[in-house]
Amino acid sequence: MTTGRWLDVSAAPRDGSPVLLWIQDDDSPPDFPVTVGFWETDEIFGVSFWRVFSAHGSSTDFDQHVRGWMPLPQVPDA
């Protein structure tokens, strides 16, 4: 997988794997424009979205707010 540059959200994993997300929402600016998130589906309503994390807990964003994504960096060997 390519690392070091942002990838299009259409290629992001939709299996619940955590990834780095670059979020931009002019109506509701995120606490952290680059954050960890994962794709989630609400089983009751059948709606899918990005679950992202900030200093105030978690929130949701949709594809139109994700400017890019990257895989999480590998953990260095101890």
Backbone as JSON, one array per atom type, in Angstrom:
{
  "sequence": "MTTGRWLDVSAAPRDGSPVLLWIQDDDSPPDFPVTVGFWETDEIFGVSFWRVFSAHGSSTDFDQHVRGWMPLPQVPDA",
  "N": [[0.85, -1.18, 0.0], [0.47, 2.26, -0.73], [2.26, 4.72, 1.04], [2.61, 7.78, 2.93], [1.29, 9.67, 1.39], [-1.88, 11.21, 0.83], [-4.76, 9.28, 0.21], [-7.57, 8.7, -1.99], [-10.86, 8.86, -0.66], [-12.65, 7.01, -1.65], [-11.26, 4.68, -1.92], [-10.83, 3.8, 0.61], [-10.77, 1.48, 3.38], [-13.7, -0.34, 4.23], [-14.29, -1.96, 6.31], [-14.22, -1.69, 9.04], [-11.65, -1.32, 9.9], [-9.21, 0.65, 11.56], [-8.1, 3.85, 10.42], [-6.09, 6.67, 9.34], [-7.67, 9.76, 8.97], [-8.32, 12.62, 7.02], [-10.15, 15.26, 7.74], [-12.5, 17.63, 6.62], [-14.79, 20.06, 7.2], [-16.62, 22.69, 6.63], [-18.92, 23.73, 7.8], [-19.0, 22.63, 10.32], [-16.33, 22.62, 11.82], [-13.77, 20.22, 12.48], [-12.33, 19.14, 15.66], [-9.78, 18.04, 15.48], [-8.19, 18.08, 12.49], [-6.84, 15.98, 11.28], [-7.28, 12.73, 12.09], [-7.96, 9.62, 13.83], [-10.1, 7.14, 12.56], [-12.91, 4.97, 11.76], [-14.9, 2.96, 9.51], [-18.35, 2.58, 9.92], [-21.5, 0.97, 10.37], [-24.77, 1.78, 11.14], [-26.83, -0.43, 12.53], [-29.57, -0.36, 13.06], [-30.71, 1.78, 11.57], [-29.49, 1.44, 9.14], [-27.55, 3.1, 8.04], [-24.39, 4.19, 6.93], [-21.19, 5.44, 7.99], [-18.3, 7.47, 8.86], [-16.73, 6.92, 11.87], [-15.21, 9.04, 14.01], [-12.6, 10.38, 16.15], [-12.09, 12.68, 18.85], [-11.04, 15.32, 21.1], [-13.31, 15.57, 22.53], [-14.67, 13.2, 22.58], [-16.34, 10.84, 20.46], [-17.46, 11.28, 17.06], [-19.44, 11.58, 14.05], [-18.76, 11.42, 10.54], [-19.21, 11.94, 7.02], [-18.51, 10.66, 3.68], [-18.23, 12.98, 2.05], [-16.95, 14.78, 3.68], [-14.44, 13.82, 4.08], [-11.28, 14.34, 3.1], [-9.12, 12.82, 2.48], [-7.32, 9.73, 3.12], [-5.14, 7.6, 5.04], [-3.27, 4.6, 5.68], [-2.81, 3.42, 9.05], [0.34, 4.04, 10.67], [2.96, 1.59, 10.82], [3.7, -0.23, 13.77], [6.76, 0.14, 15.41], [9.29, -2.38, 15.76], [9.97, -3.73, 18.96]],
  "CA": [[0.0, 0.0, 0.0], [1.21, 3.51, -0.78], [2.27, 5.47, 2.29], [3.2, 9.1, 2.81], [0.43, 10.62, 0.69], [-3.3, 10.97, 1.08], [-5.46, 8.49, -0.8], [-8.97, 9.06, -2.16], [-11.75, 8.18, 0.29], [-13.34, 5.89, -2.31], [-10.43, 3.48, -1.78], [-10.64, 3.51, 2.05], [-11.41, 0.23, 3.81], [-15.05, -0.21, 4.81], [-14.44, -3.18, 7.12], [-14.02, -1.39, 10.46], [-10.23, -1.12, 10.19], [-8.9, 2.05, 11.84], [-7.23, 4.53, 9.48], [-5.98, 8.12, 9.52], [-8.6, 10.48, 8.11], [-8.2, 14.07, 6.91], [-11.53, 15.72, 7.76], [-12.74, 19.06, 6.38], [-16.22, 20.37, 7.22], [-16.7, 24.13, 6.88], [-20.07, 24.02, 8.66], [-18.71, 22.14, 11.67], [-14.91, 22.26, 11.77], [-13.39, 19.2, 13.46], [-11.3, 19.49, 16.65], [-8.51, 17.6, 14.9], [-8.43, 17.82, 11.07], [-6.33, 14.65, 10.99], [-7.66, 11.93, 13.24], [-8.2, 8.2, 13.58], [-11.5, 6.8, 12.44], [-13.22, 3.71, 11.08], [-16.21, 2.91, 8.86], [-19.31, 1.91, 10.78], [-22.88, 0.97, 9.89], [-25.81, 1.73, 12.17], [-27.65, -1.59, 12.19], [-31.0, -0.04, 13.16], [-31.13, 2.67, 10.48], [-28.84, 1.04, 7.9], [-26.75, 4.21, 7.54], [-22.96, 4.0, 7.16], [-20.49, 6.7, 8.2], [-17.0, 7.4, 9.51], [-16.69, 7.22, 13.31], [-13.93, 9.71, 14.24], [-12.35, 10.64, 17.56], [-11.55, 14.0, 19.17], [-10.88, 15.59, 22.53], [-14.64, 15.56, 23.15], [-15.3, 11.91, 22.35], [-16.42, 10.46, 19.05], [-18.5, 11.89, 16.25], [-19.57, 10.93, 12.74], [-18.57, 12.2, 9.32], [-19.55, 11.2, 5.82], [-17.46, 10.73, 2.66], [-18.01, 14.33, 1.51], [-16.1, 15.52, 4.61], [-13.12, 13.19, 4.14], [-10.45, 14.8, 1.98], [-8.17, 11.76, 2.17], [-7.06, 8.78, 4.19], [-3.88, 6.86, 5.01], [-3.24, 3.53, 6.67], [-2.06, 3.74, 10.26], [1.74, 3.64, 10.56], [3.34, 0.33, 11.46], [4.33, -0.11, 15.09], [8.14, -0.33, 15.29], [9.66, -3.54, 16.59], [10.54, -3.36, 20.27]],
  "C": [[0.89, 1.24, 0.0], [1.13, 4.21, 0.58], [2.87, 6.84, 2.03], [2.38, 10.1, 2.02], [-1.03, 10.22, 0.9], [-3.93, 10.25, -0.11], [-6.93, 8.92, -0.86], [-9.86, 8.22, -1.24], [-12.46, 6.99, -0.35], [-12.57, 4.59, -2.18], [-10.22, 3.08, -0.32], [-11.34, 2.21, 2.43], [-12.75, 0.5, 4.5], [-15.35, -1.42, 5.69], [-14.24, -2.95, 8.61], [-12.57, -1.21, 10.85], [-9.97, 0.35, 10.5], [-7.89, 2.6, 10.83], [-7.08, 5.98, 9.91], [-6.9, 8.79, 8.51], [-8.3, 11.98, 8.17], [-9.62, 14.6, 6.71], [-11.59, 17.23, 7.49], [-14.25, 19.27, 6.29], [-16.36, 21.84, 7.6], [-17.85, 24.51, 7.8], [-19.84, 23.62, 10.11], [-17.26, 21.67, 11.73], [-14.55, 21.24, 12.85], [-12.37, 19.74, 14.46], [-9.92, 19.19, 16.1], [-8.75, 17.29, 13.43], [-7.89, 16.47, 10.62], [-6.54, 13.81, 12.23], [-7.8, 10.47, 12.85], [-9.7, 7.98, 13.49], [-11.68, 5.45, 11.78], [-14.63, 3.78, 10.53], [-17.14, 2.07, 9.71], [-20.69, 1.99, 10.14], [-23.82, 0.87, 11.08], [-26.79, 0.64, 11.76], [-29.15, -1.28, 12.22], [-31.48, 0.76, 11.95], [-30.5, 2.31, 9.14], [-28.02, 2.13, 7.25], [-25.29, 3.95, 7.89], [-22.27, 5.36, 7.2], [-19.12, 6.42, 8.79], [-17.16, 7.78, 10.97], [-15.29, 7.79, 13.56], [-13.83, 10.13, 15.7], [-11.71, 12.0, 17.76], [-11.4, 14.13, 20.67], [-12.21, 15.49, 23.27], [-15.37, 14.24, 22.96], [-15.33, 11.57, 20.87], [-17.56, 11.19, 18.37], [-18.55, 11.16, 14.92], [-19.31, 11.93, 11.63], [-18.9, 11.31, 8.15], [-18.47, 11.44, 4.77], [-17.2, 12.14, 2.17], [-17.14, 15.19, 2.42], [-14.69, 14.96, 4.69], [-12.35, 13.58, 2.9], [-9.41, 13.75, 1.57], [-8.0, 10.84, 3.36], [-5.68, 8.16, 3.97], [-4.0, 5.68, 5.97], [-2.5, 4.02, 7.91], [-0.61, 3.33, 10.08], [1.98, 2.32, 11.28], [3.98, 0.62, 12.81], [5.76, -0.63, 14.96], [8.38, -1.54, 16.19], [10.32, -3.07, 17.87], [11.91, -3.95, 20.45]]
}
